[in-house]
Amino acid sequence: MRTSSYNIIVKVDNEAGRYALLNSYTHAFDIVNQNVYQYLKNQSEYWDIFNETKEKLVKRGYMTSLSKEDETELVKRLLNKIYDEVRLKNFGFHFIISYDCNLRCVYCYEYPVLNGCACLPKCRITKEQVDKAYEIIKDKDKDRTGKRSIHLYGGEPFLAENYEVLEYIVQQGKDLGYMFSVTSNGYDLDNYLDFLKENSKIFSFQITIDGVEDIHNKRKPHYKNKDSFAKIASNVDSLLKIGIPISIRINTDPYSMERIDELLSYFKEKDWFQYKNFKPYCALLRKDVPINSTKENISKEMFTQSEFYRTFCEKDLSEKCEGHFMCQDFEVQSVLNRLLLGKYVHHRSCFCGAQTSNIIFDPLGDIYSCWDVVGQKEQRVGRYMPDFVLENRAADRWFNSRVSEQKCVNCKYVFFCGGGCLANAYRVTGKVKSGECNDYPRLFGYGIRQLYNKKRD
């Protein structure tokens, strides 16, 4: 018997000498003492534990009779099995209405294709293209196993001039029983209020507000008048009142985190927390996204993912909002809570649907699988005009991206992080492959300590 290579061990109590012990493929999760920790670490004659404890360690997968190589092969088979169960199944469908936007966000990862050196035509998706996309949607989802929500994206999907084609897209999807989730900057939504009120049951929105007015306007200026905060806030207010779920994303760096309490106070003044359909959350403004600004309102020192989450927790931001304010943690707390309660947790064989089942229709007739690389021709996975074609080599780069074939197969976190974001890896390394885990091990360890302290208190 040997200690499993896929044990995650985190010291959670210095005073009592306690450790959280978790096995990533059996999903066993326990708190153990110093003796058990030393036994698993050393497995030598100088450390011993009761036979009953040894039996439990074996039963729960913390110890194994497999060699290191055989255990890695077991993990590889599990990852491939899980991946094959979801690959090119249960599709998620998305429309990019146009590569046009009315804001000039300083951190926009689409900047090169929207307004930069690789700028694409500002044409809108046509009714002919929408018809073709829905033919594909009906064919790919004929068994009704896919996601029941179609996503609308851009550029900015809800530009005022997009009204006619948006109405056309929504009516067709509504007739087929789909709902619609939207990523919007919220600026032109006042042009759609009657339409959204009529269809309030089938819409949900993510809208970004990056801080109080002065912060937001510097980071997300309108291309004409520079001021976007007041109009976006007014539109959020209107959507909440007609019952549409709104997720407010706050892209956060150290500077905006210092002033996050001001933004929460604004939300409270607007009385937005009274709405059950209002869900604000902080997301990390990442180092790998270039900042197109020389202004001092962007921190020179950026957060790592674990620093960002730790700062959020230390400021007690969720508690200040009675649990209605969240932090993007890639489901770490949710997973740990479910494991602690003995509830089922899916093993991850990839980071997201970009590696398995996303079909994104763009206005140029191209298909992508990942939001973060739309418009980058070299990353398209195929075309849908005049016919649906997945281009083998390009499609395999995303739809056959197996974490089992990368260094991640040897990592004890692989079943939780899925190998990390491929778009992030592409920006950092120039290659579409797993392995850029974005500080995940430290984030996971901090999440375990947070959970232990909450349960102990």
C-alpha positions as CSV (number, residue, x, y, z in Angstrom):
1,M,0.0,0.0,0.0
2,R,1.1,3.5,-0.8
3,T,-0.3,7.0,-0.3
4,S,-2.4,8.1,-3.3
5,S,-0.8,10.7,-5.6
6,Y,-4.2,12.4,-5.8
7,N,-4.6,13.3,-2.1
8,I,-5.0,17.0,-1.4
9,I,-3.8,17.8,2.2
10,V,-4.2,21.3,3.7
11,K,-3.3,22.3,7.3
12,V,-6.4,23.9,8.7
13,D,-5.7,24.3,12.4
14,N,-2.2,25.0,13.6
15,E,-3.1,24.9,17.3
16,A,-4.8,21.5,17.2
17,G,-2.6,20.0,14.4
18,R,-5.5,19.2,12.1
19,Y,-5.5,18.7,8.4
20,A,-8.2,18.6,5.7
21,L,-7.7,15.4,3.6
22,L,-9.4,15.1,0.3
23,N,-8.9,12.6,-2.6
24,S,-9.7,14.1,-5.9
25,Y,-11.1,11.0,-7.7
26,T,-12.8,9.2,-4.8
27,H,-14.1,12.6,-3.5
28,A,-13.5,11.4,0.1
29,F,-13.2,14.4,2.4
30,D,-12.1,14.2,6.1
31,I,-10.4,16.1,8.9
32,V,-7.4,14.1,10.3
33,N,-4.9,14.7,13.1
34,Q,-1.1,15.1,13.0
35,N,-0.5,11.3,13.3
36,V,-2.5,10.4,10.3
37,Y,-0.9,13.2,8.3
38,Q,2.6,12.1,9.2
39,Y,1.7,8.5,8.4
40,L,0.4,9.4,4.9
41,K,3.4,11.6,4.4
42,N,6.1,9.3,5.5
43,Q,4.7,5.7,5.7
44,S,7.8,4.6,7.6
45,E,8.4,2.6,10.7
46,Y,8.7,5.8,12.7
47,W,5.0,6.6,12.2
48,D,2.1,4.2,12.9
49,I,-1.6,4.4,13.4
50,F,-4.4,2.1,14.5
51,N,-5.3,-0.7,12.0
52,E,-8.9,0.5,12.0
53,T,-7.7,3.9,10.8
54,K,-5.5,2.3,8.1
55,E,-8.5,0.4,6.8
56,K,-10.5,3.6,6.6
57,L,-7.7,5.3,4.7
58,V,-7.7,2.4,2.2
59,K,-11.5,2.3,1.9
60,R,-11.7,6.0,1.2
61,G,-9.0,5.9,-1.4
62,Y,-6.3,7.8,0.5
63,M,-4.1,4.7,0.3
64,T,-3.9,2.5,-2.8
65,S,-2.4,-0.8,-3.9
66,L,-1.8,0.7,-7.3
67,S,1.7,1.8,-8.4
68,K,2.1,5.5,-9.2
69,E,2.0,4.7,-12.9
70,D,-1.1,2.5,-12.7
71,E,-2.9,5.1,-10.6
72,T,-2.1,7.7,-13.3
73,E,-3.5,5.3,-15.9
74,L,-6.7,4.9,-13.9
75,V,-7.1,8.7,-13.7
76,K,-6.4,9.0,-17.4
77,R,-9.2,6.4,-18.2
78,L,-11.6,8.2,-15.9
79,L,-10.9,11.6,-17.5
80,N,-11.4,10.2,-21.0
81,K,-14.6,8.4,-20.0
82,I,-16.1,11.5,-18.5
83,Y,-15.0,13.6,-21.5
84,D,-16.5,11.2,-24.1
85,E,-19.8,11.3,-22.2
86,V,-20.2,15.0,-22.9
87,R,-18.1,15.7,-26.0
88,L,-20.3,17.0,-28.9
89,K,-23.4,16.3,-26.8
90,N,-25.8,18.5,-24.9
91,F,-24.9,21.6,-27.0
92,G,-25.0,25.1,-25.9
93,F,-26.0,27.6,-28.6
94,H,-24.9,31.3,-28.9
95,F,-25.5,34.1,-31.3
96,I,-23.0,37.0,-31.8
97,I,-25.3,39.7,-33.2
98,S,-22.4,41.9,-34.5
99,Y,-18.8,42.8,-33.8
100,D,-19.8,46.3,-32.8
101,C,-20.0,47.9,-29.4
102,N,-20.9,51.4,-28.0
103,L,-18.5,51.2,-25.1
104,R,-14.7,51.3,-25.1
105,C,-13.8,49.2,-22.1
106,V,-10.1,49.6,-21.3
107,Y,-9.6,45.9,-20.6
108,C,-11.7,44.5,-23.5
109,Y,-10.3,41.2,-24.7
110,E,-12.2,41.6,-28.0
111,Y,-10.6,45.0,-28.6
112,P,-8.4,43.9,-31.6
113,V,-11.5,42.6,-33.5
114,L,-13.9,45.3,-32.4
115,N,-11.7,48.4,-32.9
116,G,-8.1,47.4,-33.1
117,C,-5.6,46.1,-35.6
118,A,-7.7,43.1,-36.6
119,C,-11.0,45.0,-36.8
120,L,-13.9,43.1,-38.4
121,P,-16.9,44.4,-40.4
122,K,-19.6,45.9,-38.2
123,C,-22.4,44.0,-40.1
124,R,-25.2,42.4,-38.1
125,I,-26.2,38.8,-38.4
126,T,-28.9,38.5,-41.1
127,K,-32.3,36.8,-41.0
128,E,-30.9,34.2,-43.5
129,Q,-28.1,33.4,-41.2
130,V,-30.5,33.2,-38.2
131,D,-32.7,30.8,-40.2
132,K,-29.7,28.6,-41.0
133,A,-28.5,28.6,-37.4
134,Y,-31.9,27.5,-36.2
135,E,-31.9,24.6,-38.7
136,I,-28.6,23.5,-37.1
137,I,-30.0,24.0,-33.6
138,K,-33.0,21.9,-34.3
139,D,-30.9,19.2,-35.8
140,K,-28.2,19.1,-33.1
141,D,-30.9,19.3,-30.3
142,K,-33.5,17.1,-31.9
143,D,-33.5,14.9,-28.7
144,R,-33.9,18.0,-26.6
145,T,-30.9,17.1,-24.4
146,G,-29.1,20.4,-24.9
147,K,-29.2,23.6,-22.7
148,R,-32.7,25.1,-22.8
149,S,-31.2,28.6,-23.0
150,I,-29.7,30.3,-26.0
151,H,-27.0,33.0,-25.3
152,L,-26.9,36.4,-26.9
153,Y,-23.5,38.0,-27.2
154,G,-21.4,40.5,-29.1
155,G,-19.8,43.1,-29.3
156,E,-22.9,44.5,-27.7
157,P,-25.9,42.4,-28.6
158,F,-28.5,45.0,-27.5
159,L,-27.4,48.0,-29.5
160,A,-30.5,50.1,-30.5
161,E,-29.9,49.3,-34.2
162,N,-30.1,45.5,-33.5
163,Y,-33.7,45.6,-32.5
164,E,-35.2,44.0,-35.6
165,V,-32.9,41.1,-35.9
166,L,-32.9,40.5,-32.1
167,E,-36.7,40.4,-32.2
168,Y,-36.5,37.8,-35.0
169,I,-34.0,35.6,-33.1
170,V,-36.0,35.7,-29.9
171,Q,-39.3,34.9,-31.6
172,Q,-37.9,31.8,-33.4
173,G,-36.2,30.6,-30.2
174,K,-39.3,31.2,-28.1
175,D,-41.4,29.2,-30.6
176,L,-39.0,26.3,-30.1
177,G,-39.2,26.5,-26.3
178,Y,-35.8,28.2,-25.6
179,M,-35.1,30.9,-23.1
180,F,-32.4,33.6,-23.5
181,S,-29.4,34.5,-21.4
182,V,-27.6,37.8,-22.4
183,T,-24.2,39.3,-21.8
184,S,-24.8,43.0,-22.3
185,N,-23.2,46.3,-21.2
186,G,-26.8,47.6,-20.5
187,Y,-26.4,51.0,-22.2
188,D,-29.1,50.7,-24.9
189,L,-31.6,48.6,-23.0
190,D,-34.0,51.5,-22.6
191,N,-34.8,51.0,-26.3
192,Y,-36.0,47.4,-25.6
193,L,-38.0,47.9,-22.4
194,D,-41.5,47.2,-23.9
195,F,-40.1,44.2,-25.7
196,L,-38.4,42.8,-22.6
197,K,-41.5,43.4,-20.5
198,E,-43.5,41.3,-22.9
199,N,-40.8,38.6,-22.7
200,S,-39.6,39.0,-19.1
201,K,-40.1,35.3,-18.3
202,I,-37.6,34.1,-20.9
203,F,-34.7,36.5,-20.3
204,S,-31.8,36.8,-17.9
205,F,-29.0,39.3,-18.1
206,Q,-25.4,39.7,-17.1
207,I,-24.4,43.4,-17.0
208,T,-21.1,44.8,-15.9
209,I,-20.8,47.7,-13.4
210,D,-17.1,48.1,-12.5
211,G,-17.4,50.4,-9.5
212,V,-19.0,53.7,-8.5
213,E,-19.5,56.3,-11.1
214,D,-16.0,57.7,-11.5
215,I,-14.3,54.3,-11.6
216,H,-16.9,52.8,-14.0
217,N,-16.9,55.8,-16.4
218,K,-13.1,55.6,-16.7
219,R,-13.0,51.9,-17.3
220,K,-16.2,51.6,-19.5
221,P,-16.6,54.9,-21.3
222,H,-19.2,55.4,-24.0
223,Y,-17.6,56.0,-27.3
224,K,-19.2,59.4,-27.7
225,N,-20.0,61.0,-24.3
226,K,-17.6,59.0,-22.1
227,D,-20.3,58.7,-19.4
228,S,-22.1,55.3,-19.2
229,F,-22.7,54.7,-15.5
230,A,-25.9,56.6,-15.0
231,K,-27.7,55.3,-18.1
232,I,-26.7,51.7,-17.4
233,A,-27.8,52.0,-13.7
234,S,-31.1,53.4,-14.8
235,N,-31.6,50.5,-17.2
236,V,-30.7,47.9,-14.5
237,D,-33.3,49.5,-12.3
238,S,-36.0,49.2,-15.0
239,L,-35.2,45.5,-15.7
240,L,-35.3,44.6,-12.0
241,K,-38.7,46.3,-11.7
242,I,-40.2,44.2,-14.6
243,G,-38.8,41.0,-13.0
244,I,-35.9,40.1,-15.2
245,P,-33.0,38.4,-13.4
246,I,-29.9,40.5,-13.4
247,S,-26.4,39.3,-12.6
248,I,-24.1,42.3,-12.0
249,R,-20.5,41.5,-12.8
250,I,-17.8,43.7,-11.1
251,N,-14.4,43.3,-12.8
252,T,-12.1,43.9,-9.9
253,D,-8.5,44.9,-9.3
254,P,-6.8,46.1,-6.0
255,Y,-7.9,49.7,-6.6
256,S,-11.6,49.0,-7.2
257,M,-11.6,46.4,-4.4
258,E,-10.5,49.2,-2.0
259,R,-13.6,51.1,-2.9
260,I,-16.0,48.2,-3.3
261,D,-18.0,49.2,-0.1
262,E,-18.9,52.5,-1.9
263,L,-20.5,50.4,-4.7
264,L,-22.4,48.2,-2.3
265,S,-23.7,51.3,-0.6
266,Y,-24.9,52.5,-4.0
267,F,-26.7,49.2,-4.6
268,K,-28.4,49.5,-1.2
269,E,-29.4,53.1,-1.8
270,K,-31.0,52.0,-5.1
271,D,-32.7,49.3,-3.0
272,W,-31.6,46.6,-5.5
273,F,-31.0,44.0,-2.8
274,Q,-34.7,43.8,-2.2
275,Y,-35.1,42.0,-5.6
276,K,-34.6,38.2,-5.5
277,N,-33.6,38.5,-9.2
278,F,-30.6,40.7,-8.4
279,K,-27.2,38.9,-8.0
280,P,-24.0,40.9,-7.9
281,Y,-20.6,39.3,-7.9
282,C,-16.9,40.2,-8.1
283,A,-14.8,38.8,-10.9
284,L,-11.0,39.0,-11.3
285,L,-9.6,41.6,-13.7
286,R,-6.9,39.3,-15.0
287,K,-3.3,39.9,-15.7
288,D,-3.4,38.2,-19.1
289,V,-5.9,40.7,-20.6
290,P,-4.0,43.8,-21.9
291,I,-5.1,47.1,-20.5
292,N,-5.6,49.7,-23.2
293,S,-5.2,52.7,-20.8
294,T,-2.5,54.8,-19.3
295,K,-4.8,56.1,-16.6
296,E,-3.9,55.7,-13.0
297,N,-7.3,54.1,-12.2
298,I,-6.0,50.6,-13.1
299,S,-3.8,49.1,-10.5
300,K,-0.2,48.4,-11.6
301,E,-0.1,45.4,-9.3
302,M,-2.8,43.0,-10.2
303,F,-4.4,40.3,-8.0
304,T,-3.7,36.6,-8.4
305,Q,-6.9,34.5,-8.2
306,S,-6.2,33.4,-4.6
307,E,-5.3,37.0,-3.5
308,F,-8.5,38.3,-5.0
309,Y,-10.6,35.7,-3.3
310,R,-8.8,36.1,0.0
311,T,-9.3,39.9,0.0
312,F,-13.0,39.4,-0.8
313,C,-13.4,37.1,2.2
314,E,-11.3,39.2,4.6
315,K,-13.5,42.2,3.8
316,D,-16.6,40.2,4.8
317,L,-18.3,41.4,1.7
318,S,-20.8,38.5,1.4
319,E,-21.7,38.8,5.1
320,K,-22.3,42.6,4.7
321,C,-24.9,41.8,2.1
322,E,-26.5,38.9,3.9
323,G,-25.1,36.4,1.5
324,H,-26.4,38.2,-1.6
325,F,-23.0,39.3,-2.9
326,M,-20.7,36.6,-4.3
327,C,-17.1,36.2,-5.6
328,Q,-16.1,34.3,-8.6
329,D,-14.2,31.3,-7.2
330,F,-14.7,28.7,-10.0
331,E,-17.2,26.9,-7.8
332,V,-14.6,26.0,-5.1
333,Q,-16.8,26.8,-2.1
334,S,-19.8,25.1,-3.7
335,V,-17.8,21.9,-4.5
336,L,-16.3,21.8,-1.0
337,N,-19.6,22.2,0.7
338,R,-21.2,19.4,-1.3
339,L,-18.3,17.1,-0.6
340,L,-18.5,17.9,3.1
341,L,-22.2,17.0,3.1
342,G,-21.6,13.8,1.1
343,K,-23.5,15.1,-1.9
344,Y,-22.6,14.1,-5.5
345,V,-20.0,16.3,-7.2
346,H,-19.3,15.9,-10.9
347,H,-15.7,15.1,-11.9
348,R,-14.5,17.6,-14.4
349,S,-12.7,16.4,-17.5
350,C,-12.4,19.9,-19.0
351,F,-12.7,23.5,-17.9
352,C,-15.9,24.6,-19.7
353,G,-18.2,24.0,-22.6
354,A,-15.8,25.5,-25.1
355,Q,-14.0,22.1,-25.0
356,T,-17.2,20.0,-25.5
357,S,-20.4,21.5,-26.8
358,N,-20.5,25.3,-27.4
359,I,-21.7,26.4,-30.9
360,I,-21.3,30.2,-31.4
361,F,-22.8,31.6,-34.6
362,D,-21.1,34.8,-35.7
363,P,-22.3,37.4,-38.3
364,L,-19.6,36.4,-40.7
365,G,-20.9,32.9,-41.1
366,D,-18.2,31.4,-38.8
367,I,-18.5,29.1,-35.8
368,Y,-16.5,29.4,-32.6
369,S,-16.7,27.4,-29.4
370,C,-15.1,30.0,-27.0
371,W,-16.4,33.5,-26.2
372,D,-12.8,34.7,-25.5
373,V,-11.5,34.1,-29.0
374,V,-14.5,35.0,-31.2
375,G,-13.5,36.9,-34.3
376,Q,-10.0,35.4,-34.3
377,K,-10.2,33.5,-37.6
378,E,-7.4,31.1,-36.6
379,Q,-9.5,29.9,-33.7
380,R,-12.8,29.3,-35.4
381,V,-14.0,25.7,-35.4
382,G,-16.0,25.8,-38.6
383,R,-18.7,27.5,-40.6
384,Y,-22.4,27.4,-40.8
385,M,-23.0,29.3,-44.1
386,P,-23.8,28.0,-46.6
387,D,-23.6,24.7,-44.8
388,F,-22.6,23.5,-41.3
389,V,-19.0,22.3,-41.4
390,L,-16.6,21.6,-38.5
391,E,-13.1,22.0,-39.8
392,N,-11.3,19.0,-38.5
393,R,-7.9,20.4,-37.4
394,A,-9.3,23.6,-35.9
395,A,-12.3,21.9,-34.3
396,D,-10.1,19.2,-32.7
397,R,-8.0,21.9,-31.1
398,W,-11.1,22.8,-29.0
399,F,-13.5,19.8,-29.2
400,N,-10.9,17.1,-28.8
401,S,-8.8,18.9,-26.1
402,R,-8.2,16.1,-23.7
403,V,-6.7,17.0,-20.3
404,S,-5.7,13.4,-20.0
405,E,-3.0,14.0,-22.7
406,Q,-1.5,17.0,-20.9
407,K,0.7,17.3,-17.8
408,C,-2.5,17.9,-15.8
409,V,-3.1,14.2,-15.7
410,N,-0.5,14.0,-12.9
411,C,-2.1,16.8,-10.9
412,K,-4.1,16.1,-7.8
413,Y,-6.5,19.0,-8.7
414,V,-7.3,17.9,-12.2
415,F,-10.8,16.6,-11.4
416,F,-11.8,20.0,-9.8
417,C,-10.2,22.5,-12.2
418,G,-10.5,20.5,-15.4
419,G,-7.1,21.7,-16.6
420,G,-7.8,25.4,-16.6
421,C,-9.1,27.9,-19.2
422,L,-7.9,27.2,-22.8
423,A,-8.3,30.9,-23.8
424,N,-6.2,32.0,-20.9
425,A,-3.6,29.4,-21.9
426,Y,-3.7,30.7,-25.5
427,R,-3.1,34.3,-24.4
428,V,-0.3,33.3,-22.1
429,T,1.5,30.7,-24.1
430,G,0.1,31.0,-27.7
431,K,-1.1,27.4,-27.5
432,V,-4.6,26.0,-27.0
433,K,-3.9,23.4,-24.4
434,S,-4.6,22.7,-20.7
435,G,-2.1,23.4,-18.1
436,E,-2.4,27.2,-17.2
437,C,-4.3,26.7,-13.9
438,N,-4.4,30.4,-12.9
439,D,-3.4,30.0,-9.3
440,Y,-6.0,27.2,-8.7
441,P,-4.1,25.2,-6.1
442,R,-3.7,28.2,-3.8
443,L,-7.3,29.2,-4.4
444,F,-8.5,25.7,-3.5
445,G,-6.4,25.5,-0.4
446,Y,-7.7,28.8,0.8
447,G,-11.2,27.7,0.1
448,I,-10.7,24.6,2.3
449,R,-9.4,26.7,5.2
450,Q,-12.3,29.1,4.9
451,L,-14.8,26.3,5.0
452,Y,-13.1,24.7,8.0
453,N,-13.1,28.0,9.9
454,K,-16.8,28.7,9.1
455,K,-17.9,25.2,10.3
456,R,-15.7,25.5,13.4
457,D,-17.2,28.8,14.3
